[in-house]
Amino acid sequence: MSSRSGEIWSRWRAWGETHTTRQGLILDLGLAVFGAAMVWSMIVSPGLETVPYHLLFLMLTIIYGFRVWPVLPTTVVATLVTLATGGVLYLHYRQGFIDRAELAEVLLMPALLMAMVWHARRRVAAQTALQEMTVQQQAMIEREHDFFRDTAHAIRTPVTIARGHLELSEEAIEEPQAQEDVRVALRQLERMAVLSNRLLAIAQLDAGTSFPVEQVSLRDFILDVGGNWAAHTNRSWTVVCPDDAVILAAPDMLGLALDAVIENAVHFTGDGGTIALTGKVWARYCTVRVADDGPGIPPEDLGRVFERFWHRRPPNGSMGSGLGLPMAIATARACGGSLRAFNQEGGGAAFEFVLPIASATLGDPVPASVSA
């Protein structure tokens, strides 16, 4: 067997291997039977041969839209159909059943079929390119997840060890300046621990990890988180939740999310600035709002505040990591709720969680977990 014939045979075999589904074979066989029937109808129906002729090319064009064969079998089938139908038309022309103008169909119909082939192959090429891009994007997302997870674990262990040693050393240090240096180092390690927790949370949320949920009292949750922040930051705090409700959530994850939003408010307010943490209960949902009297969010930035690694430079405080707010909105969605950002009429920015209220009461059985 020559190399050329071997190549042709390989292409035919590859085509056969990719078209061996039962439905595909039935469709191809049906088309072959239909084509043979139409050619036979042309032969036995002099003067009416254009009807089965057009039906044959119409069916071939429709089927090709569903079954985009490779170039070689497409060329072979189109050539055979053109020769068979063209031969019948030419024979009937010689016999006087049709006039010369009808012979133009011999070139016109195959040309229309080839136009369909061209468009169908372009569509397949576009779909293939889109699938490849989707696979590449999925691989990139998976690499990002792995990076977040691995980086979080890589940071957590040395930070924990360093904090332990510094805390032990702080008790034995008497010099004020050295004590202050240790406290600065501990604050920086705390920031690294927060970053590690957020990286790990994002990786888990992206991966759809299920978190164990609990029945959480909205009022207790808000007062606890707000009280912790009010005790350690020089701001004017308002922490209120006049009504209580039960929400089903992973309290650690939801606490990280609320901490990230509050931290953002702290960064954009100066010493003595006002921050209000307010909970409110509605019929089927509750809201948790964090509002501040800072400069607010520029209108052009409102659509970007939840983008990963994007952040605004605060007028006071250090630049954030750009992961807190993205983690917060992902957590809100994992809890079946949402998080939005907006500017208040009187000035300042506000972030509002909207969370569904559980139909259960405290102490009733709850689902084991919630999936992100």
N, C-alpha and C positions, 0 to 999 in steps of 0.2 A: 504494500500500500504506500503510495507516494505521500510526501509530507503535506501536500495541499489537500489530498483526499482525507488524510488523517486528521487535519485541522477541521475540515468540514464535518467529519464524523464526530469529533469531540464536541463541536458546537451543538450538533443535533442531540447528542447524548445529554449535554448539560441542559439543553432546553427541555428534554423529556424528563429529566430528574426534577426540574423546578415546576413542572406542570403535570404531576402525577396524582394530584388530588382527584377523588372520584367526581366531584362536581365539575372540575375543569375538564376531565376526560369526557364526561357526558356532554358538556357544552360543545367541545370540539367535535365529537362524533355527530352530534345533532346538526352542527353547521355543515359538516361534510355531507351528510345525508340530504340536508336541505339544498345544498349547492348542486349535488348530483340531480336532484329532482327538478330544480329550476333549469339546468342545462337540458335535461330530457324534455321538459315542457317547451323550451325554445325550439328543439328539433322537431317535435310533433305538432307545433302550432305555428305554421308559417303565416306571417302577417300579424300575428299577435305576440311575437317573440320578445318585443320590448317590455311587456309587462313582467314576465318572470326574470328578464334580464335586469331590470331596475330593482326588483325585489331581492335578487341575489346580492347585488352590490349594497343595497340598503341594509340587509341583514349582516353582511360582512362588516360594514362600517360600524353598526351598533355593537356587534359582538367584540370587535377590536377595542371598543371603548372600555369593555370589562376585562378583556384578555389581551393585554399588550404583549404580544409575542416578541422574541428577539428579532434582530434584523434579518437573519438568514431564513428562518421559516416564514416570516412575513413576506419577504421577497419571493420565495418559492411559491407560496399560496397565491399571491397577487398575480404572479406571472402565469401560473396554471389557469386561474380563473379568467384572466384576460385572453389567453390563447384559446381556451375552450369556447367562451362566449363570442369572442371576435371571429373565430372560425365559423360558428353557426351563422352569425350575422352576414359574413362575407358570402357564405354558401347561399343563403336566402337572397342576397343581392344578385348573385349570378343567376339565380333561378327566377328573378323578377318579382319576388314577393315584397321587397322593400326597395326604396330608391337610394341613390347615392348619399343623400343627406343623413340617412340613418346611420351610415358608417362612422360619422363623427362621434357617435356614442362610444366607439371602441377606444378612443383616446380620452374622451371627456370623463367617463365614469372611473376608470383607473386613476385619473388625475385627482378626482375628488377623494378617492380612497386614500391616495398618498398624502393629501392634505390632512385628512383625519389622522393618519399614521404619524405625521410630523407633530401635530398638536398633542396627540396622546403621549408620544415619547417625551415631549417637552414637559408634560404634566408629571410623568413618572420620574423624570430627572429632577424636577423641582421637589417632588415628594421625597425622593431619596436624599437629596441635599438637606431637606428639612429634618429628616430622621437622623442623619448624621450629626447635624447641629444639636438636635435634642439629646442624642447620646453623649456628645461632648459636653453639653451644658450639665447633664446629669452627673457625669464624671467629675466635672469641676465642683458641683455642689457637694458631692460626696467627699471630695478632697478637702473642701472647706469645713465640712462637718468633722472630718478626722483631725484637721488642724486645730479646730476649736477644742475638741475633746482632749487631744494629746497635750496641747499647750496648757489647758486648765489643770490637768493632772501633773504636768511637769512643774508648774508654778506652785501648786498647793503644798507639796511635801517640803521643799526647802523653806518656803515662807513659814510654815507651821513650826519647823525646827528652829529657824532664826528667831521667831517671836518668843518661843519658849525660853531660849537662852537669854535674850535681852530682858525679858520680864524677871528672870532670876537674877540677872546682873543688876537691874535697877534697884533691887532691894538692898544690895550690898554697897551701892555707890552713895557717897555722902556729898561729894562736890556738886553744887547746884548746876554749874555749866554742863558737867558730864551727865547729870540727870536729865537736863533739857535735851541734850544730844540723843540720849536713849529714847526719850519720848518722841522726838522727831523721827527717829528711825522706826519706832513702832507705828507711828501714823502712816509712814510710807509703806510699811509692810501690810498694814490694814487695807490701804488702797490696792495693793497687789492681790490681797485675798479677795477683795470685792471683784476685781477684774477676773480672777480665776473662777469665782462663782458664776459670774455672768457668761463667761465663755462656755462653761460646762452647761449652764442652763440653755443657752442658745443651741448648742449641739444636741441636747436631749430633746428640745422642742422641735427642731428641724427633723430629727430622726423619728418623731412620732412616739417617743417613749411614754409609757403610761405611768402616771404618778398616783400614789395612794391619796385618796381624798378623805376629808373629814367634814363633819358638820361644824361650821364656823359661825360664831356669833359676830355679825357685822359690827355691832357697837364695840364689843371687846377687842376685836381685831383693830379697828381704827384707833381706839384709845391707847392700845398697847404700842402700836407703831408710832403714833403721833407723840405719845409720852416719851418714848426713847429719843426721838429727834429733838423734842423741846428741851430735854435735859442736857443735851450736849452741843447745842448750837446757839449762837447769840442772835436770835431772831425773835420777833414778836409773834407768838404762836396763838392760833385759834383752832382747837381740836374739838369738834362737836359731832354727835350722831344722835339726834333726839329720839329716833325710832330704832327699833331693833328688828333684825330679820336673820334667817338662817340661810347661808350659802354653802354649797358643796364645792370645796376647793382643796388644793394642796396648799396648806397655809405657808409652808416654807417658800414655795415658788411665788405665790401671790405676794408674800412679804418682800421678796427680792424685787418684784415688779414695782410695788408701791415705794420701796426705798429708792429705786432708780428715779422715779418721778419726783419724789421729794428732794433728792439730792440735786436734781436739775433746778428746782426752785431755789434751793440754797445758793447754788452757784450764781444765779442771776438776781440775787438780792444782796444788799450790803448789810453790814452789822446794824441791827435794829430794824431791818426790813420786816415786812409783814407777810406771813405765810398762813393760809387757812386750809385746814384739812377737814372736809365736811362729808359726812355720810347722810344719805337720804333714801328713804324707802318709798317705792311706788307700788302699784298693784301687783305686777308680776316681775319686777326687777328692782334693783337698787343702784345707786350711783355713789361713787367715791371721787370727790373732786379735790384737787390740789391747786390752789390759786395763790398767786403772789403779786406784789406791787412793783415788780421789776419793770424793765423796759418793754416787755412784751416780745412777740415774735414778728419780725417783718413779714408782710403778706407774701413776699416771694419765697419765704422759707417755710411757710406752713405746710406745704406739700412734701417737705424733705426731712422733717424732724425725726421721722421714724426710719430713715434709711440707715443702713449699717455703715459705720465708720464715718458718717457725716455728722459734724457738730458745729455749733456756733461758738465763737469765742466769748466767754462771759466777761462782763465788766469787772467782776470780782471773782477771785478764785482761779484755780488752774483749769486747763483745758481737759475735757473729759475724753473717754476712750471712744465714744461714738457707738457704744454697745448697750448702754443702759436702757434707752427708750425703745430700740428695736426689740430687746429682750422683754420689755414691759408689754408691748402690744402683742407680741407672740404669746405671752402668758395669758393675757386677757382673752385672746381668741381660743386658746386651749381650754379655758374655763367656760367657753360658750358665750363669752361677752365681747366687748370691744373697748377701745381706748381712742379718744379723740383729743386734739389740741386746738385751742382757739384763744383769741384775745378778748379780754373783758372790756365792757363798755367804759368802765372807769379807769382803764389802764392795767397793765400787767397781763401775764399769761395764765392760762388755766389748762389743766389736763384732767379729763374726766373718764373714769372707768364706768362701764355699764355692765352689770353682772346679773345673771338670772337668779331669782330667789328659789330656794328649794321648797318643794311642797311639804317636806317632812318637818318635824319639830326636833329640837335638840333631844338626843337620846334615842331616836328611831334608827333602825338599820339604814345604812347608806351603801351605795355601790363601792366596790373595792378600789377602783382606780378611775382616773380620767385620762384619756389618751390625747396627746398633743397633736 
